[in-house]
Amino acid sequence: MRKARYQKGCVSLSMNGSREPVWIFRWRETLPDGKRILRKKQIGLVERYPSKTAAEKAVAGLRLAINADGPGNHKPITMEILVQHYRETELVDNGEEGKAYSTRDRYDSCLNRWITPRWGNHKLGDIKTIAVEQWLRQIDRANATKARIRNLMSALFNHAIRWEFTDRNPITGPVRGSGVRQSSKRERIPEVLEVEEMRALLSELALRERVLLFLDMATGLRRGELAGLQWRDVDFQNHLLRVERSVVDLVVGKCKTEASKKPVPLDEYLAQDLMEWYQHALCVQPEDWIFASTSNRADRNRGQHPLYLSSLMRYYIQPAALRAGITKKLSWHTFRHTFSTLLKANGEDVKTVQELLRHASTRITLDVYTQAVTLAKRQAQSKVIAMIRPESGRNCVPESVPKNSEPSSVSA
């Protein structure tokens, strides 16, 4: 049997359909019957890769994939080449099996901003555990950001092990506790709104923004899921809301996880609000976005894409919060955290909270999203004290603590 040859392929200039200069990578592929055919792939515009050297670097990952079944005598792989290979094989739109657009976009940002600039020229075997740990300590970012960088570097090395580019992962280490140590503990408690603040905020908004925000407050939908709602997703008869897609930066993609696609119950009052908006909205076909953009500045695209919720937050929600006297820093995720915290304060069991938030596990629900409110913590403490204090003092209740006080709940 003839041994496979290592292919370097070739990079050359060509013109695309718009007569723009582009870099093309050409190589030969051997079919199962032994026949060799010529293949080619467009790398990118000359504007993006101004030199052949830059184009060669961009194609390094693809070259590795082509030679994956061939001999392993090529030169040692650098982190930059591994990142390109990871992009070619993992950060692509593979439909339902691939990663969501929001995940791919977040990974790309982390690779471009942190990992490639620092470790791109290092060979995989030269990257050491302690060096990565010390580098992470020097980054002036929150623990959660540094933990994401660490986890992505670990994923890159696991990818390299799977493709047999290396046999070690310095980020996790050979045994438990020997890898890079980086805490993901929050340094700042997320903002959570009080019920009175939520009511005050809703009263400052017009119909479209009020319905949109009330829907988010009462369901805990993620920003992309909220933007991705279409009228066909609303089942008014059975009071259900189907979450079928997510829109991030006007790119329509799949939901974050499989658990995210579970239907959301639709309260009767919430359904009435949606119906009121349906009667006033300009785009009401089943395939239309519930909250479609109707900006006069983009007349020919009116209704063809959903509202850009980052702008809506900046120009509508946050100014309304200031008018309502709310000084807390608000984002779309604030309402998801608030929804989770109020559910727990109302005594809902953790499984119900997990299902409503559509988390993959209860650990995320408890550790990340749910906070115990002050009154709930005080009542929990009082119950324990009531169990252990002497019988003679059980009827002595301080006047400042009501006997039958109940936690706040969201009013419909």
C-alpha positions in Angstrom: 0.0 0.0 0.0 1.4 3.4 -1.0 2.1 5.7 1.9 0.1 9.0 1.8 2.1 12.1 1.0 2.1 15.3 3.1 0.4 18.0 1.0 1.4 21.6 1.3 -1.0 22.8 -1.3 -0.7 26.2 -2.9 -2.0 29.7 -2.3 -2.7 31.9 -5.3 -4.5 35.1 -6.3 -7.8 35.0 -8.2 -11.0 37.0 -8.9 -14.4 36.3 -7.3 -17.8 36.8 -9.0 -17.7 40.5 -8.0 -14.3 40.9 -9.7 -12.6 41.4 -6.4 -9.1 39.9 -5.8 -9.2 37.0 -3.4 -6.7 34.4 -2.2 -7.5 30.7 -3.2 -6.0 27.6 -1.7 -5.7 24.6 -4.0 -4.9 21.0 -3.1 -5.4 17.4 -4.3 -7.8 15.0 -2.6 -7.5 11.2 -3.0 -10.9 9.5 -3.4 -11.6 6.0 -2.0 -11.0 4.4 -5.4 -7.5 6.0 -5.6 -8.4 8.7 -8.0 -6.9 12.1 -7.2 -9.0 15.3 -7.9 -8.2 19.0 -7.6 -9.9 20.9 -4.8 -10.0 24.6 -4.0 -11.2 26.9 -1.3 -11.5 30.7 -1.1 -9.5 32.0 1.9 -10.6 35.7 1.8 -10.3 39.0 0.1 -6.9 40.6 -0.5 -8.2 43.5 1.6 -8.3 41.2 4.6 -5.1 39.4 3.9 -2.8 42.0 2.2 0.1 39.6 1.7 0.7 36.0 0.7 2.3 35.4 4.1 -0.9 36.5 5.8 -2.9 34.2 3.5 -0.6 31.3 4.3 -1.1 31.8 8.0 -4.9 31.8 7.5 -4.8 28.5 5.6 -2.6 26.7 8.2 -5.5 25.1 10.0 -7.1 23.9 6.7 -3.8 22.4 5.7 -3.6 20.4 9.0 -7.1 19.1 8.4 -6.2 17.9 4.8 -3.2 16.0 6.1 -4.8 14.6 9.2 -4.7 11.1 7.8 -1.2 11.5 6.4 2.2 11.3 8.0 2.9 13.3 11.1 6.4 14.5 10.2 5.4 18.1 9.6 6.9 21.0 11.6 5.7 21.6 15.3 2.4 23.3 15.5 2.0 26.7 17.0 -1.0 28.0 18.9 -1.9 30.3 15.9 -2.1 27.3 13.6 -4.1 25.3 16.1 -6.6 28.3 16.4 -7.0 28.3 12.6 -7.6 24.6 12.6 -10.1 24.9 15.4 -12.0 27.6 13.5 -12.0 25.5 10.3 -13.5 22.4 12.1 -15.4 23.6 15.2 -16.4 27.3 14.8 -18.4 26.7 11.6 -22.2 26.7 11.2 -23.0 23.0 11.2 -26.8 23.4 11.6 -28.3 21.7 14.7 -25.0 19.9 15.6 -22.8 23.0 15.6 -22.4 25.7 18.2 -24.8 28.6 18.4 -23.9 31.9 16.7 -23.6 33.7 20.0 -21.1 31.0 21.3 -19.0 31.1 18.1 -19.0 34.9 18.2 -17.9 34.9 21.8 -15.1 32.4 21.1 -13.9 34.4 18.1 -13.7 37.5 20.2 -11.7 35.7 22.9 -9.3 34.1 20.4 -8.7 37.4 18.6 -8.3 39.6 21.7 -6.5 37.4 24.2 -5.2 34.0 23.1 -3.7 34.5 19.7 -1.9 37.8 20.5 -0.2 36.3 23.6 0.4 32.7 22.6 0.0 32.6 18.8 3.8 32.2 18.1 4.4 29.6 20.8 4.7 26.0 19.9 2.1 23.8 21.8 4.9 22.0 23.7 6.3 25.3 24.9 3.1 26.5 26.6 3.5 25.8 30.3 0.8 25.6 33.1 2.4 28.2 35.4 3.1 30.7 32.6 -0.6 30.6 31.6 -1.7 31.0 35.2 0.6 34.0 35.8 -0.6 35.6 32.5 -4.3 35.3 33.6 -3.5 37.0 36.9 -2.1 40.0 35.0 -5.2 40.5 32.9 -7.3 43.3 34.3 -10.7 41.7 33.8 -13.4 40.0 36.0 -12.8 36.5 37.2 -15.6 35.2 34.9 -13.8 36.6 31.8 -10.5 35.1 32.8 -12.2 31.7 33.5 -13.7 31.8 30.0 -10.2 32.4 28.5 -8.8 29.5 30.6 -11.7 27.2 29.5 -11.3 28.1 25.8 -7.5 27.4 26.0 -8.3 24.0 27.5 -10.8 23.3 24.7 -8.1 24.2 22.2 -5.7 21.7 23.7 -8.3 19.0 23.9 -9.0 19.6 20.2 -5.2 19.2 19.5 -5.2 15.9 21.5 -8.2 14.6 19.5 -6.4 15.4 16.2 -3.1 14.0 17.6 -1.2 17.3 17.3 -0.1 16.9 20.9 -0.6 14.5 23.8 -0.9 16.9 26.7 -3.2 19.6 28.0 -1.2 22.0 30.3 -4.4 23.9 31.2 -6.1 20.9 33.0 -2.8 19.1 33.9 -2.4 15.3 34.0 -4.2 14.9 37.4 -6.9 16.8 39.3 -5.6 20.1 40.7 -2.4 20.2 38.7 -3.7 22.5 35.9 -4.2 26.3 35.6 -6.0 27.6 38.7 -8.4 30.4 37.9 -11.5 31.2 40.0 -14.8 32.0 38.3 -16.3 33.5 41.4 -18.3 36.7 40.9 -16.6 39.8 42.2 -19.9 41.9 42.0 -23.4 40.8 42.8 -25.7 41.2 39.8 -28.3 43.9 40.0 -31.8 42.7 40.9 -34.9 44.9 40.7 -37.5 45.2 43.4 -41.2 44.7 42.5 -41.9 48.4 43.0 -39.0 49.3 40.7 -40.3 47.0 38.0 -43.8 48.6 38.2 -42.4 52.1 38.1 -40.3 51.2 35.0 -43.2 49.7 33.1 -45.3 52.8 33.8 -42.7 55.0 32.0 -42.8 53.0 28.7 -44.9 53.2 25.6 -46.9 50.1 24.4 -44.2 48.4 22.4 -41.5 48.7 25.0 -43.8 48.0 27.8 -45.0 44.7 26.3 -41.5 43.7 25.4 -40.1 44.4 28.8 -43.1 42.8 30.7 -42.7 39.7 28.6 -39.0 39.5 29.6 -39.7 40.2 33.2 -42.4 37.4 33.4 -40.5 34.8 31.4 -36.8 35.4 31.9 -36.1 35.0 28.2 -32.5 35.7 27.0 -32.0 38.8 24.8 -31.5 36.7 21.6 -34.6 34.6 22.3 -36.7 37.7 22.9 -35.5 39.2 19.6 -36.1 35.9 17.8 -39.8 35.6 18.6 -42.3 35.4 15.7 -46.1 35.5 15.8 -46.3 31.9 14.9 -44.5 31.0 18.1 -47.4 32.3 20.2 -50.1 29.7 21.0 -52.9 31.9 22.4 -55.3 29.0 22.7 -53.1 26.9 25.0 -51.2 29.8 26.5 -47.7 28.7 25.4 -44.7 30.5 23.9 -42.4 28.4 21.7 -38.7 29.4 21.7 -37.4 28.3 18.4 -34.5 30.6 17.5 -32.1 33.2 18.8 -31.1 36.5 17.1 -27.8 38.0 18.0 -26.4 41.0 16.2 -29.2 40.5 13.6 -27.9 37.0 12.8 -30.6 34.3 13.1 -29.4 31.1 14.7 -30.3 28.3 17.0 -30.9 28.5 20.8 -28.1 28.3 23.2 -28.8 24.8 24.4 -31.4 22.0 23.8 -33.0 22.9 27.2 -33.5 26.5 25.9 -36.0 25.3 23.3 -38.5 24.1 25.9 -41.9 25.9 25.6 -42.6 28.8 28.1 -46.0 29.1 29.8 -47.9 32.2 28.9 -49.9 33.8 31.7 -53.4 35.0 30.7 -52.6 38.7 31.4 -49.3 38.4 29.5 -51.3 36.9 26.6 -53.7 39.9 26.7 -50.8 42.3 26.5 -49.4 40.4 23.5 -52.8 40.5 21.8 -53.0 44.3 22.4 -49.6 44.7 20.8 -50.8 42.5 17.9 -53.6 44.8 17.2 -51.3 47.8 17.0 -48.2 46.2 15.3 -47.5 46.9 11.6 -46.1 43.4 10.9 -48.5 40.6 12.0 -48.0 37.8 9.6 -47.2 34.4 11.2 -43.5 34.6 10.0 -43.2 38.3 11.1 -41.1 39.2 14.1 -43.2 40.1 17.1 -41.0 43.1 17.7 -39.9 44.0 14.2 -37.9 47.0 13.3 -40.0 49.7 11.6 -37.4 52.4 11.4 -38.1 55.0 8.7 -34.3 55.2 8.0 -34.4 51.7 6.5 -37.7 51.9 4.5 -37.1 49.1 2.1 -36.1 46.7 5.0 -38.9 47.7 7.3 -40.2 44.6 9.2 -37.6 42.3 7.7 -35.5 42.0 10.8 -36.2 42.2 14.6 -35.4 45.2 16.8 -31.8 45.7 17.8 -32.3 45.2 21.5 -29.0 46.7 22.6 -30.1 50.0 21.1 -33.6 49.7 22.6 -32.0 49.2 26.0 -29.8 52.3 25.5 -32.3 54.7 24.1 -35.6 53.6 25.6 -35.3 51.3 28.7 -32.4 53.0 30.5 -33.7 56.6 30.1 -37.1 55.3 31.4 -35.4 53.8 34.4 -33.8 57.1 35.2 -37.2 58.9 35.0 -38.5 56.3 37.4 -35.7 57.0 39.9 -33.9 53.7 39.3 -30.1 54.2 39.6 -29.2 50.5 39.2 -27.2 49.5 36.1 -29.6 47.7 33.8 -29.1 45.2 31.0 -31.4 42.6 29.5 -29.9 40.0 31.8 -30.9 42.0 34.8 -34.6 40.9 34.3 -33.5 37.3 33.9 -31.7 37.5 37.3 -34.7 39.3 38.8 -37.2 36.7 37.5 -35.1 33.8 39.0 -34.7 35.6 42.4 -38.4 36.4 42.7 -39.4 32.8 41.9 -37.1 31.6 44.7 -38.4 34.2 47.1 -41.9 33.1 46.4 -41.0 29.6 47.6 -40.8 27.8 44.2 -38.8 24.6 44.2 -35.5 24.7 42.4 -36.6 22.3 39.7 -39.5 24.6 38.7 -37.2 27.6 38.6 -34.7 25.6 36.4 -37.5 24.6 34.0 -38.8 28.1 33.8 -35.4 29.5 33.1 -34.6 26.6 30.8 -31.2 25.8 32.3 -29.4 22.6 31.5 -28.7 22.0 35.2 -30.0 23.2 38.6 -26.4 24.1 39.6 -26.4 27.0 37.1 -29.8 28.1 38.5 -28.7 28.2 42.1 -25.0 29.3 41.8 -25.3 32.0 39.1 -28.9 33.3 38.8 -30.7 33.0 42.1 -30.1 35.4 45.1 -31.8 35.1 48.4 -33.6 38.4 49.2 -33.2 40.0 52.6 -36.7 39.2 53.9 -36.5 35.6 52.8 -33.1 35.2 54.6 -34.5 36.9 57.7 -37.5 34.5 57.7 -35.3 31.5 57.2 -33.2 32.5 60.2 -36.3 33.1 62.4 -37.6 29.7 61.6 -34.4 28.1 62.9 -34.3 30.3 66.0 -37.9 29.3 66.7 -36.9 25.7 66.7 -34.0 26.0 69.1 -35.0 28.8 71.6 -36.5 27.9 75.0 -40.3 27.1 75.2 -40.9 30.1 77.6 -39.7 32.6 75.0 -41.5 31.4 72.0 -44.4 33.8 72.2 -42.0 36.8 72.5 -41.8 38.2 69.0 -40.0 41.6 68.5 -42.4 44.3 67.3 -40.0 45.2 64.4 -40.4 41.7 62.8 -44.0 41.0 61.7 -45.3 37.6 62.6 -46.9 36.7 59.3 -44.9 38.7 56.8 -44.7 37.2 53.4 -42.1 37.6 50.6 -42.9 39.9 47.7 -44.3 38.3 44.6 -44.7 39.5 41.0 -48.1 41.0 40.5 -49.8 40.0 37.3 
